[in-house]
Amino acid sequence: MGQRAHNQVHRRRVFYIPGYDPIHPRRYRELYRKEGAAQAELSGYEIDLKPKQTKGRYGWHVTGHIEGGKVDADFEVLVWSDIVRDSMAQGIVATYAQLVRTAWAYIASGALWRLMRLRKGPVIAALYPVLFLLLQLVIACVSAYGIGQLLAMTLPAWTAWVGLVMVPLVLNWFRKRDGKFFAYYLMHDYAYSARSKGANPPELETRLAEFGGVIAAALQSDVDEVLVIGHSSGAHLGVSILADLIRSGRVPEDGPALSFLSLGQVVPMVSFLPEAHRLRKDLQDLCQRDDITWIDVTAPGDGCAFALCDPVCVSGVAPATGKKWPLVVSAAFTQTLSPARWKELRWRFFRLHFQYLCAFDKPGDYDYFRITAGPATLAARYEGRVPSKSRIEKPVNKFTSLAS
């Protein structure tokens, strides 16, 4: 590798890229604090969380006493929740218009059918908001019709039209309770990428450039490893940020080890769209580099991720000369969670999608807290690890054109 030959880490910078999430980043600090303490107790090591000690965006400081080493890690959340919130600021009518446009983008392009050939779970997750929002509309219309008929039985026939007031009332009732249903939230999520058919909106491109500058500065600092973590939609953002950094020559040859950990990725939801030229180019470029380590962790139990789907191969952009990354690893929830814990979480799909950031009863070679606060680089930790045997590498993407 081009960077300093680090095997042991004493100081680490960690950059966490969330998925499509409007929540304040303190959520991730509290999750790390709670789950890190649980994992430390289960695994017999120590993790101490303190306020952030570096300048910049929201974050925290961790001291880990793991595997006989002491590590100081500074975490920083690369926040784009303001962009998410702006994209979610849609009324009921606008959301139903999004539904039509998003469904058309995936169906007319043929992307939906190809995605189903990979994993049905994330496709069902994508169809859920469409079907449930349509169900809400049906319930609203049936309620309007019923009230109208009741009014017409005792009042003039024209009063049946008054029943239409039930439509906005019922739809608004569902919207106010979307914290339980997640239909509006997921609709906005899929619509954000679909509206530009896989291309990054301008405001997101600007933010990615800012993130790249922050990571580039860390690569000039006196740390042993710079670890970038992308969860869910944050995985494909991480791919683009790092590909930009490397292409622009901002990864110093004698700098810290550069590592990328993608968790619960949904890359095909974007890379299978016709205008995702930039992402496909970034995937192809990143997969061949010697100056980065890229580990992709998913689990078949996560119905919201494209589990064990190699994002480069399935997107149809693996170079003919072969590729190096990512190393596809399974978090194997059914093996790493106790039977009781798995039974508790099995049908909590959104909670399982965040399990990668949480404690495991019987962690295998994936332990989020050893990776982020332990003394081994990502490369050293997975040296000699073979990819999951059940990974999917068959290219099924129709659109394989790359950005020039």
Disulfide bonds with the S-S distance in Angstrom:
none
